[in-house]
């Protein structure tokens, strides 16, 4: 008898995990609120969360590859893609932390999907834009801080999952600390107080923090005012995988519609146009990735403009799929209706369309001030 050949299992890729493992679960994730922890761990094993680690020596390619992986996931399921973004954002913070201790302790496990977690920066990002007060306050104690406050929604959470947030010191509110917390640690409780029209399967909790101890070793930065401008571009850029995923998923859905799709040729937005717009946005994202850690506000505003256009594309692509499928899209459980609900989330997650427009309006107002001042000065001199 000849030797029996040994079959070596093919390493899982993001595409194979999505098609073979995630796709059969999408309906349950959407309708039952199933949190896809197992899928996230598998994606971590496949390297989906590690592309943008600095030790990968990829330069701008790293963040582009991270977005591409998220896009593959988001073309089928935005709930899972959103959890991918949460995990990617946590890797981004850890890898760039001022304090090396949390990086050495957690980064490898988070980037490999062995430790899951969320971002916790929705409220702080709104705070830095002047839209909300900072929700968390802390006091200095031996070995660290005691922190109190409430974050309404933090996602990709469960007991023992990590999340980052920012608190101000009570006796020196101008000083802000960015640190890690752990779901279920003493003083940190998770509660589900709301139900959403989509993305129920994202491990989203109201997070109540009561005198929770944060050790010095779990602080990411002792100067969040300086640290946030260095990480905010990556925070926003990485979300591109959600918008692109919705757009590509909607285009694929429309193409699968056969004869009915051909009868929809007169609709204003078809799958070819969606793909063309997505490709143009990918080119802009690649350009932004070259300066993803630049703290300059003008550079950040350009990223926000691209993020805004991704929101519009996601909404318009999902709407186009609804229009093409017509009454079939309006049935409970239709994929087109799910994609529309998911696209609306892309437009309201921080930074939301409203948030971005407020930032851009602020820039326009700032640009007008010097001209107005100059005119008034000229007028005063001529009187």
QUISULRA-V6966 format. One record per backbone hydrogen bond with DSSP energy under -1.0 kcal/mol. NH is the residue of the N-H (numbers start at 1). CO is the residue of the C=O. If there is no record, write none. Layout:
nh=[NH,NH]
co=[CO,CO]
//
This chain:
nh=[17,18,19,20,21,22,23,25,29,30,31,32,34,37,40,41,42,43,44,45,46,47,48,50,53,56,57,61,62,64,65,66,67,68,69,70,71,72,73,74,75,76,77,81,82,83,84,85,86,87,88,89,90,91,92,93,94,95,97,98,99,104,105,106,107,110,111,112,113,114,115,118,125,126,127,128,130,131,137,138,139,141,144,145,146,147,148,149,151,154,156,157,160,161,162,163,165,167,168,169,170,175,177,178,179,180,181,183,185,188,189,191,205,206,207,208,209,210,212,214,216,218,219,220,221,224,226,227,228,230,231,232,235,236,237,238,239,240,241,242,243,244,245,246,247,248,249,250,251,252,253,254,255,256,257,260,262,263,265,267,274,275,276,277,278,279,280,281,282,283,284,285,286,287,288,289,291,292,294,300,301,302,303,304,305,306,307,308,309,310,311,312,313,314,315,316,317,318,319,320,321,322,323,324,325,326,328,329,331,334,338,339,340,341,342,343,344,346,347,348,349,353,356,357,358,359,360,361,362,363,364,365,366,367,368,369,372,373,374,375,376,377,378,379,380,381,382]
co=[13,14,15,16,17,17,18,22,25,26,27,28,28,35,36,37,38,39,40,41,42,44,43,47,50,53,54,58,59,60,61,62,63,64,65,66,67,68,69,70,71,73,73,77,78,79,80,81,82,83,84,85,86,87,88,89,90,91,94,220,220,100,101,102,103,106,107,108,110,109,109,162,121,122,123,124,127,126,148,168,146,144,141,214,139,212,137,209,207,205,202,203,183,158,116,181,179,177,136,175,138,172,167,221,165,218,163,161,182,185,208,206,154,191,151,189,149,187,147,145,143,215,216,178,178,176,223,223,224,227,228,228,231,232,233,234,236,237,238,239,239,240,241,242,243,244,245,246,247,248,249,250,251,252,254,257,258,259,262,264,270,271,272,273,274,275,276,277,278,279,280,281,282,283,284,285,288,289,291,296,297,298,299,300,301,302,303,304,305,306,307,308,309,310,311,312,313,314,315,316,317,318,319,320,321,322,325,326,328,331,334,335,336,337,338,339,340,342,343,345,345,347,352,353,354,355,356,357,358,359,360,361,362,363,364,365,368,369,370,371,372,373,374,375,376,377,378]
//
